[in-house]
Amino acid sequence: MSWLTTVSSSGRSVLDPVPRLVLAVDVEGSTLRTNLMKGELRRIMYALLDRALRATEIDRKHLEQPIDRGDGVLLLFRPDDEVPKTLLLGQLIPRLATLLVEHNASVAEPALRLRLRVVFHAGEIHDDGWGFYGEDLDVAFRLLDSPSVKKALKNEPTFPLVLVISDEMHSAIVRHGYVDVGPCAGSIRVCVAKRRRIGWVHFPVPLPVSRAKPSSRIPALVIAAPARTSEGATADELSLVTGTAAH
């Protein structure tokens, strides 16, 4: 057996795809920051995401281990009646928008203000032990990284984030009016595997601040930082540093 051979972390065959809801975020203008500033923005991003997840009553059991992307993160949600697509689109994203507005209003230094691009998709992906892969992830990241999405966020400075929803999810959820995902800025097109894929660009409206507070029923730190030595900051200390301590 090759030393490169591995197996799925779940013990399933790597040949069998698994369905997942795909939510990925990316920090606007990350490449324009210094490494130290990037580190601060990463810590803020993770702290705000954790608060938004807990406020939506999404627990660790609903998530795969978050996959860090340097200036963003990939969240994969396991299919569960407790976490329908409408919960992510109608509650999680608006709560994250609220927390971004709240954070940006609280910091004096412009470089510490955070704005995000977010993509929502769903599909069949594979886990080979090293991580997840598959065409549906390719589609999500191609939409997220589209120059048109970056331009849309740049042109709307009053919104804390831009959301691009894959055509499949838009047709299944948004078109039927299950949730209001905010003003639509039109559609974009990307090419994946020689196929044209469509995404719909929206600007979610933040929820009232009281509805964005974490739930006491969900343990702190849904997105836990890797264990540190005694010389490093713990995840709880991280929340305090960013001013987003768990409640």
Backbone as CSV, one residue per row, in Angstrom:
resi,resn,N_x,N_y,N_z,CA_x,CA_y,CA_z,C_x,C_y,C_z
1,MET,0.842,-1.198,0.000,0.000,0.000,0.000,0.878,1.248,0.000
2,SER,0.536,2.193,-0.851,1.297,3.432,-0.926,1.193,4.204,0.381
3,TRP,2.301,4.881,0.748,2.277,5.689,1.974,1.325,6.873,1.822
4,LEU,0.931,7.191,0.576,-0.013,8.283,0.356,-1.469,7.849,0.531
5,THR,-1.702,6.530,0.577,-3.068,6.038,0.707,-3.648,6.410,2.062
6,THR,-4.861,6.903,2.061,-5.516,7.248,3.317,-6.973,6.832,3.231
7,VAL,-7.695,7.064,4.298,-9.109,6.695,4.330,-9.901,7.870,4.868
8,SER,-11.173,7.833,4.626,-12.055,8.869,5.131,-11.995,8.911,6.646
9,SER,-12.095,10.126,7.200,-12.073,10.276,8.655,-13.258,9.589,9.305
10,SER,-14.319,9.341,8.537,-15.510,8.687,9.080,-15.452,7.175,8.945
11,GLY,-14.468,6.685,8.199,-14.380,5.252,7.965,-15.124,4.796,6.722
12,ARG,-15.858,5.722,6.062,-16.566,5.381,4.827,-15.574,5.236,3.685
13,SER,-16.013,4.573,2.623,-15.212,4.513,1.414,-15.065,5.907,0.837
14,VAL,-13.855,6.259,0.387,-13.639,7.580,-0.202,-14.349,7.702,-1.541
15,LEU,-14.828,6.556,-2.079,-15.533,6.589,-3.360,-16.983,7.053,-3.201
16,ASP,-17.494,7.017,-1.978,-18.887,7.385,-1.743,-18.995,8.862,-1.385
17,PRO,-19.741,9.647,-2.174,-19.913,11.062,-1.834,-20.869,11.222,-0.661
18,VAL,-20.739,12.336,0.027,-21.643,12.649,1.136,-22.267,14.018,0.878
19,PRO,-23.551,14.185,1.206,-24.194,15.492,0.991,-23.832,16.464,2.107
20,ARG,-23.524,17.681,1.739,-23.205,18.717,2.711,-23.737,20.075,2.225
21,LEU,-24.147,20.898,3.190,-24.405,22.300,2.897,-23.067,23.019,2.965
22,VAL,-22.809,23.871,2.001,-21.505,24.513,1.863,-21.641,26.009,2.115
23,LEU,-20.917,26.498,3.100,-20.883,27.929,3.401,-19.417,28.328,3.549
24,ALA,-18.966,29.230,2.713,-17.583,29.687,2.787,-17.559,31.201,2.841
25,VAL,-16.603,31.734,3.598,-16.469,33.188,3.713,-15.044,33.589,3.375
26,ASP,-14.904,34.828,2.928,-13.598,35.349,2.566,-13.538,36.820,2.982
27,VAL,-12.401,37.232,3.537,-12.235,38.599,4.015,-11.932,39.528,2.843
28,GLU,-12.656,40.627,2.758,-12.410,41.601,1.703,-11.054,42.283,1.916
29,GLY,-10.299,42.398,0.834,-9.053,43.152,0.875,-7.974,42.580,1.759
30,SER,-7.982,41.282,1.975,-6.997,40.682,2.876,-5.570,40.868,2.382
31,THR,-5.363,40.796,1.082,-4.002,40.885,0.542,-3.405,42.282,0.702
32,LEU,-4.232,43.261,1.017,-3.743,44.626,1.193,-3.251,44.874,2.615
33,ARG,-3.474,43.921,3.520,-3.078,44.083,4.911,-1.719,43.454,5.170
34,THR,-1.086,43.913,6.247,0.156,43.284,6.690,-0.173,41.936,7.326
35,ASN,0.835,41.110,7.518,0.611,39.813,8.142,0.021,39.951,9.540
36,LEU,0.518,40.926,10.307,-0.011,41.116,11.658,-1.467,41.529,11.619
37,MET,-1.839,42.384,10.678,-3.231,42.804,10.560,-4.103,41.649,10.069
38,LYS,-3.566,40.834,9.170,-4.310,39.661,8.719,-4.630,38.746,9.895
39,GLY,-3.655,38.588,10.794,-3.880,37.760,11.971,-5.004,38.288,12.835
40,GLU,-5.039,39.625,13.027,-6.119,40.226,13.810,-7.471,39.996,13.141
41,LEU,-7.533,40.180,11.831,-8.796,40.008,11.113,-9.267,38.555,11.150
42,ARG,-8.322,37.617,11.091,-8.686,36.198,11.203,-9.330,35.918,12.552
43,ARG,-8.729,36.436,13.614,-9.273,36.194,14.948,-10.661,36.820,15.098
44,ILE,-10.826,37.998,14.547,-12.140,38.648,14.598,-13.154,37.841,13.804
45,MET,-12.775,37.394,12.602,-13.677,36.620,11.748,-14.173,35.364,12.458
46,TYR,-13.246,34.617,13.059,-13.640,33.382,13.741,-14.524,33.669,14.949
47,ALA,-14.205,34.714,15.697,-15.012,35.041,16.870,-16.436,35.427,16.472
48,LEU,-16.584,36.223,15.419,-17.917,36.641,14.991,-18.705,35.470,14.395
49,LEU,-18.036,34.623,13.643,-18.711,33.430,13.113,-19.212,32.538,14.242
50,ASP,-18.389,32.375,15.264,-18.796,31.545,16.397,-20.033,32.130,17.081
51,ARG,-20.048,33.437,17.268,-21.197,34.073,17.902,-22.446,33.915,17.044
52,ALA,-22.301,34.052,15.735,-23.449,33.908,14.843,-23.993,32.486,14.863
53,LEU,-23.112,31.510,14.898,-23.545,30.105,14.947,-24.302,29.822,16.239
54,ARG,-23.757,30.298,17.356,-24.415,30.041,18.640,-25.743,30.775,18.740
55,ALA,-25.816,31.980,18.179,-27.076,32.718,18.194,-28.142,32.005,17.364
56,THR,-27.711,31.243,16.371,-28.629,30.483,15.519,-28.864,29.081,16.074
57,GLU,-28.246,28.789,17.222,-28.371,27.495,17.907,-27.853,26.343,17.053
58,ILE,-26.748,26.616,16.373,-26.049,25.576,15.627,-24.873,25.115,16.470
59,ASP,-24.786,23.819,16.717,-23.781,23.247,17.611,-22.697,22.539,16.804
60,ARG,-21.664,22.093,17.521,-20.558,21.383,16.868,-21.027,20.134,16.130
61,LYS,-22.069,19.485,16.654,-22.529,18.229,16.042,-23.071,18.446,14.635
62,HIS,-23.426,19.681,14.295,-23.981,19.968,12.985,-22.919,20.254,11.940
63,LEU,-21.661,20.362,12.387,-20.583,20.835,11.519,-19.444,19.841,11.390
64,GLU,-18.833,19.815,10.200,-17.521,19.210,10.083,-16.517,20.177,10.724
65,GLN,-15.307,19.695,10.980,-14.272,20.586,11.482,-14.055,21.709,10.480
66,PRO,-14.154,22.982,10.905,-13.951,24.095,9.969,-12.621,23.986,9.249
67,ILE,-12.621,24.369,7.982,-11.430,24.264,7.151,-10.903,25.673,6.888
68,ASP,-9.757,25.980,7.463,-9.175,27.317,7.334,-8.640,27.519,5.927
69,ARG,-8.849,28.747,5.396,-8.377,29.072,4.052,-7.472,30.302,4.048
70,GLY,-6.857,30.595,5.162,-5.945,31.722,5.219,-6.670,33.029,5.459
71,ASP,-7.379,33.507,4.445,-8.154,34.735,4.608,-9.652,34.439,4.599
72,GLY,-9.996,33.226,4.986,-11.395,32.816,5.041,-11.520,31.453,5.674
73,VAL,-12.728,30.909,5.622,-12.962,29.588,6.213,-14.112,28.908,5.477
74,LEU,-14.027,27.595,5.395,-15.066,26.765,4.794,-15.800,26.020,5.891
75,LEU,-17.124,26.173,5.924,-17.966,25.452,6.866,-18.851,24.479,6.103
76,LEU,-18.836,23.220,6.528,-19.644,22.174,5.913,-20.640,21.654,6.943
77,PHE,-21.926,21.791,6.637,-22.980,21.396,7.557,-23.539,20.037,7.147
78,ARG,-23.656,19.149,8.117,-24.218,17.835,7.852,-25.736,17.940,7.703
79,PRO,-26.312,17.179,6.778,-27.766,17.218,6.602,-28.481,16.870,7.902
80,ASP,-29.398,17.721,8.318,-30.084,17.535,9.592,-31.327,18.416,9.573
81,ASP,-32.450,17.871,10.035,-33.669,18.673,10.082,-33.510,19.879,10.995
82,GLU,-32.557,19.817,11.933,-32.339,20.942,12.832,-31.613,22.097,12.141
83,VAL,-30.979,21.810,11.018,-30.238,22.843,10.289,-30.680,22.853,8.821
84,PRO,-31.899,23.292,8.554,-32.352,23.391,7.161,-31.651,24.543,6.448
85,LYS,-31.730,24.543,5.134,-31.108,25.615,4.353,-31.677,26.971,4.735
86,THR,-32.970,27.003,5.058,-33.600,28.272,5.422,-33.002,28.859,6.701
87,LEU,-32.515,28.012,7.599,-31.913,28.504,8.835,-30.615,29.255,8.540
88,LEU,-29.833,28.709,7.627,-28.573,29.354,7.290,-28.805,30.660,6.535
89,LEU,-29.704,30.619,5.556,-29.942,31.803,4.740,-30.749,32.869,5.468
90,GLY,-31.723,32.441,6.253,-32.633,33.392,6.867,-32.244,33.873,8.248
91,GLN,-31.314,33.143,8.909,-30.944,33.540,10.269,-29.437,33.668,10.476
92,LEU,-28.682,32.643,10.095,-27.240,32.699,10.345,-26.586,33.879,9.620
93,ILE,-26.844,34.024,8.335,-26.203,35.084,7.559,-26.617,36.472,8.047
94,PRO,-27.927,36.751,8.263,-28.280,38.078,8.795,-27.677,38.359,10.167
95,ARG,-27.556,37.326,11.013,-26.913,37.531,12.323,-25.440,37.879,12.156
96,LEU,-24.784,37.210,11.230,-23.383,37.535,10.978,-23.261,38.974,10.479
97,ALA,-24.184,39.401,9.633,-24.169,40.784,9.147,-24.321,41.766,10.301
98,THR,-25.214,41.453,11.237,-25.413,42.315,12.403,-24.143,42.438,13.227
99,LEU,-23.495,41.313,13.467,-22.276,41.319,14.281,-21.146,42.076,13.587
100,LEU,-21.098,42.004,12.262,-20.095,42.759,11.522,-20.335,44.265,11.664
101,VAL,-21.597,44.664,11.547,-21.931,46.081,11.713,-21.547,46.558,13.110
102,GLU,-21.896,45.731,14.099,-21.605,46.069,15.495,-20.100,46.187,15.721
103,HIS,-19.350,45.232,15.197,-17.893,45.266,15.354,-17.292,46.481,14.664
104,ASN,-17.672,46.714,13.413,-17.079,47.803,12.641,-17.358,49.170,13.268
105,ALA,-18.515,49.284,13.921,-18.847,50.545,14.584,-18.055,50.745,15.865
106,SER,-17.494,49.657,16.391,-16.816,49.731,17.695,-15.320,49.956,17.596
107,VAL,-14.753,49.856,16.395,-13.304,50.009,16.243,-12.980,51.320,15.552
108,ALA,-11.963,52.004,16.066,-11.579,53.295,15.506,-10.651,53.145,14.308
109,GLU,-9.883,52.050,14.287,-8.890,51.857,13.225,-9.549,51.222,12.001
110,PRO,-9.589,51.918,10.864,-10.245,51.377,9.667,-9.728,50.006,9.248
111,ALA,-8.444,49.758,9.461,-7.858,48.484,9.034,-8.420,47.299,9.795
112,LEU,-9.036,47.543,10.950,-9.617,46.451,11.736,-11.095,46.238,11.432
113,ARG,-11.636,47.035,10.537,-13.017,46.823,10.131,-13.075,45.673,9.145
114,LEU,-14.077,44.847,9.304,-14.144,43.580,8.579,-15.383,43.535,7.690
115,ARG,-15.171,43.201,6.428,-16.277,42.958,5.501,-16.006,41.624,4.819
116,LEU,-17.076,40.891,4.520,-16.919,39.524,4.042,-17.671,39.269,2.739
117,ARG,-17.121,38.368,1.956,-17.851,37.731,0.861,-18.260,36.353,1.353
118,VAL,-19.496,35.955,1.073,-20.018,34.675,1.553,-20.671,33.944,0.388
119,VAL,-20.472,32.642,0.312,-21.139,31.829,-0.704,-21.936,30.733,-0.026
120,PHE,-23.098,30.417,-0.609,-23.925,29.320,-0.101,-24.263,28.385,-1.243
121,HIS,-23.987,27.100,-1.028,-24.233,26.075,-2.036,-24.495,24.768,-1.289
122,ALA,-24.799,23.723,-1.990,-24.964,22.392,-1.390,-24.706,21.359,-2.473
123,GLY,-24.241,20.193,-2.051,-24.006,19.158,-3.043,-23.287,17.957,-2.472
124,GLU,-22.779,17.138,-3.375,-22.111,15.887,-3.021,-20.606,16.087,-3.049
125,ILE,-19.942,15.768,-1.945,-18.496,15.927,-1.871,-17.868,14.670,-1.282
126,HIS,-16.552,14.598,-1.353,-15.825,13.422,-0.861,-14.895,13.803,0.285
127,ASP,-14.683,12.840,1.178,-13.742,12.987,2.289,-12.736,11.850,2.181
128,ASP,-11.459,12.196,1.903,-10.453,11.137,1.750,-9.463,11.088,2.911
129,GLY,-9.798,11.752,4.017,-8.905,11.740,5.158,-8.024,12.971,5.227
130,TRP,-7.605,13.480,4.068,-6.861,14.738,4.040,-7.809,15.932,4.089
131,GLY,-9.005,15.709,3.637,-9.966,16.804,3.580,-11.066,16.506,2.582
132,PHE,-11.863,17.511,2.303,-12.998,17.354,1.398,-12.656,17.911,0.022
133,TYR,-13.237,17.281,-0.993,-13.031,17.752,-2.358,-14.239,17.351,-3.205
134,GLY,-14.347,17.943,-4.365,-15.433,17.613,-5.266,-15.872,18.820,-6.077
135,GLU,-16.581,18.555,-7.146,-16.989,19.618,-8.063,-17.871,20.664,-7.386
136,ASP,-18.707,20.229,-6.438,-19.582,21.204,-5.792,-18.785,22.197,-4.951
137,LEU,-17.648,21.780,-4.403,-16.781,22.734,-3.722,-16.108,23.655,-4.735
138,ASP,-15.735,23.108,-5.893,-15.152,23.939,-6.939,-16.123,25.043,-7.356
139,VAL,-17.394,24.668,-7.489,-18.416,25.641,-7.872,-18.533,26.738,-6.821
140,ALA,-18.586,26.331,-5.555,-18.742,27.306,-4.476,-17.587,28.303,-4.463
141,PHE,-16.363,27.820,-4.571,-15.211,28.717,-4.504,-15.077,29.577,-5.753
142,ARG,-15.468,29.033,-6.888,-15.429,29.843,-8.106,-16.417,31.003,-8.010
143,LEU,-17.586,30.741,-7.437,-18.562,31.814,-7.228,-18.042,32.830,-6.209
144,LEU,-17.492,32.325,-5.116,-17.008,33.201,-4.050,-15.903,34.130,-4.540
145,ASP,-15.028,33.609,-5.401,-13.872,34.370,-5.862,-14.130,35.145,-7.148
146,SER,-15.369,35.150,-7.603,-15.698,35.850,-8.843,-15.381,37.339,-8.733
147,PRO,-14.701,37.912,-9.713,-14.446,39.367,-9.703,-15.733,40.183,-9.609
148,SER,-16.823,39.647,-10.156,-18.093,40.368,-10.096,-18.616,40.477,-8.662
149,VAL,-18.394,39.438,-7.863,-18.826,39.472,-6.458,-17.960,40.450,-5.675
150,LYS,-16.664,40.431,-5.925,-15.762,41.377,-5.256,-16.140,42.816,-5.608
151,LYS,-16.457,43.042,-6.872,-16.839,44.385,-7.308,-18.154,44.812,-6.671
152,ALA,-19.096,43.869,-6.553,-20.399,44.187,-5.957,-20.237,44.658,-4.519
153,LEU,-19.380,43.980,-3.745,-19.160,44.388,-2.358,-18.454,45.741,-2.294
154,LYS,-17.496,45.945,-3.150,-16.761,47.216,-3.172,-17.694,48.380,-3.482
155,ASN,-18.682,48.134,-4.342,-19.592,49.198,-4.763,-20.714,49.472,-3.764
156,GLU,-20.817,48.669,-2.707,-21.871,48.847,-1.700,-21.240,48.969,-0.313
157,PRO,-20.585,50.080,-0.025,-19.832,50.210,1.234,-20.695,50.197,2.488
158,THR,-22.017,50.385,2.359,-22.868,50.407,3.552,-23.219,49.008,4.043
159,PHE,-23.002,47.989,3.208,-23.316,46.620,3.610,-22.057,45.929,4.134
160,PRO,-22.187,45.145,5.225,-21.007,44.492,5.796,-20.589,43.214,5.070
161,LEU,-21.503,42.661,4.276,-21.143,41.449,3.539,-21.990,41.314,2.280
162,VAL,-21.460,40.580,1.335,-22.200,40.226,0.129,-22.358,38.710,0.117
163,LEU,-23.520,38.246,-0.289,-23.822,36.813,-0.311,-24.112,36.387,-1.744
164,VAL,-23.391,35.372,-2.209,-23.694,34.800,-3.518,-24.248,33.398,-3.302
165,ILE,-25.412,33.150,-3.868,-26.134,31.886,-3.695,-26.136,31.151,-5.024
166,SER,-25.760,29.891,-4.990,-25.745,29.122,-6.232,-27.153,29.041,-6.816
167,ASP,-27.218,28.877,-8.111,-28.523,28.856,-8.794,-29.409,27.740,-8.261
168,GLU,-28.804,26.592,-7.931,-29.589,25.472,-7.404,-30.267,25.849,-6.097
169,MET,-29.520,26.486,-5.191,-30.088,26.873,-3.903,-31.057,28.042,-4.056
170,HIS,-30.771,28.921,-4.980,-31.663,30.056,-5.214,-33.012,29.572,-5.739
171,SER,-32.978,28.627,-6.668,-34.223,28.093,-7.238,-35.030,27.316,-6.210
172,ALA,-34.333,26.588,-5.332,-35.020,25.733,-4.365,-35.556,26.507,-3.161
173,ILE,-34.878,27.568,-2.754,-35.216,28.257,-1.506,-35.710,29.692,-1.731
174,VAL,-34.901,30.497,-2.385,-35.216,31.920,-2.504,-36.390,32.159,-3.445
175,ARG,-36.410,31.477,-4.571,-37.466,31.692,-5.571,-38.854,31.424,-5.014
176,HIS,-38.946,30.472,-4.079,-40.243,30.127,-3.489,-40.636,31.041,-2.333
177,GLY,-39.753,31.956,-1.972,-40.084,32.900,-0.922,-39.976,32.352,0.482
178,TYR,-39.206,31.272,0.675,-39.049,30.719,2.025,-38.309,31.694,2.949
179,VAL,-37.355,32.439,2.381,-36.607,33.421,3.165,-36.405,34.673,2.324
180,ASP,-36.210,35.784,3.027,-35.840,37.035,2.371,-34.352,37.233,2.597
181,VAL,-33.565,37.129,1.545,-32.113,37.205,1.680,-31.582,38.602,1.367
182,GLY,-32.463,39.576,1.289,-32.017,40.939,1.070,-31.991,41.331,-0.388
183,PRO,-31.677,42.598,-0.666,-31.688,43.099,-2.046,-30.807,42.275,-2.973
184,CYS,-31.308,42.063,-4.181,-30.562,41.287,-5.180,-29.853,42.236,-6.139
185,ALA,-28.569,41.964,-6.382,-27.774,42.789,-7.291,-27.590,42.119,-8.638
186,GLY,-28.352,41.047,-8.885,-28.270,40.365,-10.168,-27.550,39.040,-10.092
187,SER,-27.272,38.479,-11.237,-26.642,37.161,-11.315,-25.238,37.272,-11.885
188,ILE,-24.437,36.250,-11.604,-23.091,36.144,-12.172,-22.950,34.766,-12.796
189,ARG,-21.981,34.634,-13.663,-21.738,33.355,-14.320,-20.266,33.000,-14.226
190,VAL,-20.007,31.742,-13.885,-18.641,31.233,-13.847,-18.610,29.916,-14.604
191,CYS,-17.421,29.479,-14.964,-17.279,28.217,-15.691,-16.540,27.206,-14.823
192,VAL,-17.155,26.045,-14.622,-16.554,24.950,-13.863,-16.733,23.672,-14.656
193,ALA,-15.650,22.974,-14.899,-15.686,21.728,-15.670,-16.377,21.936,-17.022
194,LYS,-16.068,23.063,-17.636,-16.586,23.426,-18.962,-18.106,23.607,-18.972
195,ARG,-18.665,23.834,-17.786,-20.101,24.111,-17.684,-20.298,25.486,-17.083
196,ARG,-21.289,26.200,-17.578,-21.591,27.513,-17.030,-22.448,27.345,-15.783
197,ARG,-22.003,27.951,-14.695,-22.741,27.892,-13.436,-23.135,29.315,-13.033
198,ILE,-24.307,29.429,-12.440,-24.873,30.737,-12.128,-24.942,30.941,-10.619
199,GLY,-24.678,32.155,-10.199,-24.854,32.543,-8.802,-25.651,33.828,-8.734
200,TRP,-26.373,34.013,-7.631,-27.198,35.198,-7.435,-26.632,36.015,-6.282
201,VAL,-26.414,37.286,-6.541,-25.738,38.161,-5.577,-26.768,38.940,-4.764
202,HIS,-26.667,38.820,-3.431,-27.600,39.497,-2.526,-26.836,40.239,-1.434
203,PHE,-27.503,41.224,-0.848,-26.960,41.959,0.288,-27.890,41.771,1.479
204,PRO,-27.575,40.787,2.355,-28.443,40.497,3.499,-28.599,41.706,4.419
205,VAL,-29.817,41.861,4.923,-30.110,42.957,5.847,-29.842,42.458,7.267
206,PRO,-29.028,43.179,8.051,-28.731,42.749,9.428,-29.993,42.636,10.271
207,LEU,-29.999,41.684,11.208,-31.090,41.530,12.157,-30.942,42.546,13.283
208,PRO,-32.015,42.803,14.028,-31.869,43.613,15.238,-30.812,43.007,16.158
209,VAL,-30.052,43.852,16.832,-28.933,43.386,17.647,-29.361,42.340,18.665
210,SER,-30.530,42.508,19.282,-30.984,41.575,20.316,-31.146,40.163,19.779
211,ARG,-31.430,40.030,18.488,-31.620,38.712,17.891,-30.315,38.093,17.419
212,ALA,-29.224,38.835,17.542,-27.927,38.322,17.109,-27.081,37.836,18.270
213,LYS,-27.632,37.901,19.485,-26.867,37.465,20.650,-26.817,35.940,20.728
214,PRO,-25.678,35.378,21.163,-25.549,33.921,21.270,-26.576,33.325,22.226
215,SER,-26.995,32.107,21.928,-27.934,31.401,22.788,-27.198,30.766,23.956
216,SER,-27.791,30.833,25.128,-27.174,30.232,26.319,-27.264,28.711,26.279
217,ARG,-28.099,28.181,25.366,-28.256,26.724,25.288,-27.131,26.047,24.513
218,ILE,-26.348,26.843,23.783,-25.265,26.286,22.980,-23.940,26.553,23.684
219,PRO,-23.113,25.522,23.899,-21.817,25.733,24.558,-20.979,26.757,23.808
220,ALA,-20.126,27.442,24.536,-19.252,28.432,23.912,-18.328,27.769,22.904
221,LEU,-17.921,28.550,21.926,-16.928,28.137,20.945,-17.359,26.926,20.134
222,VAL,-18.341,27.144,19.278,-18.710,26.128,18.297,-17.528,25.902,17.360
223,ILE,-16.883,26.995,16.966,-15.660,26.907,16.171,-14.487,27.062,17.124
224,ALA,-13.977,25.959,17.607,-12.891,26.002,18.588,-11.549,26.128,17.885
225,ALA,-10.691,26.978,18.420,-9.336,27.116,17.888,-8.531,25.879,18.255
226,PRO,-7.509,25.539,17.461,-6.639,24.413,17.815,-6.019,24.633,19.185
227,ALA,-5.727,23.542,19.876,-5.133,23.632,21.206,-3.800,24.366,21.132
228,ARG,-3.563,25.216,22.122,-2.311,25.953,22.200,-1.532,25.522,23.429
229,THR,-0.253,25.839,23.412,0.558,25.610,24.603,0.236,26.700,25.616
230,SER,0.792,26.583,26.795,0.535,27.570,27.839,1.038,28.948,27.448
231,GLU,1.946,29.007,26.452,2.483,30.288,26.020,1.556,30.995,25.055
232,GLY,0.570,30.248,24.460,-0.318,30.843,23.467,-1.659,31.180,24.067
233,ALA,-2.425,31.964,23.355,-3.759,32.339,23.819,-4.715,31.186,23.614
234,THR,-5.585,30.953,24.575,-6.620,29.947,24.422,-7.758,30.532,23.619
235,ALA,-8.704,29.674,23.216,-9.844,30.146,22.437,-10.677,31.129,23.235
236,ASP,-10.832,30.905,24.567,-11.607,31.837,25.383,-10.909,33.186,25.452
237,GLU,-9.563,33.175,25.555,-8.830,34.418,25.577,-8.969,35.143,24.243
238,LEU,-9.051,34.359,23.159,-9.236,34.937,21.843,-10.513,35.756,21.792
239,SER,-11.606,35.232,22.329,-12.866,35.954,22.319,-12.745,37.258,23.087
240,LEU,-11.996,37.235,24.185,-11.840,38.450,24.975,-11.005,39.484,24.233
241,VAL,-9.980,39.009,23.514,-9.120,39.917,22.766,-9.925,40.664,21.716
242,THR,-10.845,39.962,21.048,-11.601,40.584,19.984,-12.855,41.278,20.472
243,GLY,-13.090,41.240,21.785,-14.264,41.923,22.315,-15.543,41.177,22.070
244,THR,-15.435,39.847,21.822,-16.628,39.056,21.537,-16.703,37.884,22.486
245,ALA,-16.577,38.131,23.771,-16.571,37.062,24.752,-17.885,36.306,24.738
246,ALA,-17.772,34.989,24.939,-18.979,34.154,24.960,-19.832,34.507,26.158
247,HIS,-21.157,34.433,25.980,-22.091,34.726,27.065,-22.834,33.456,27.463
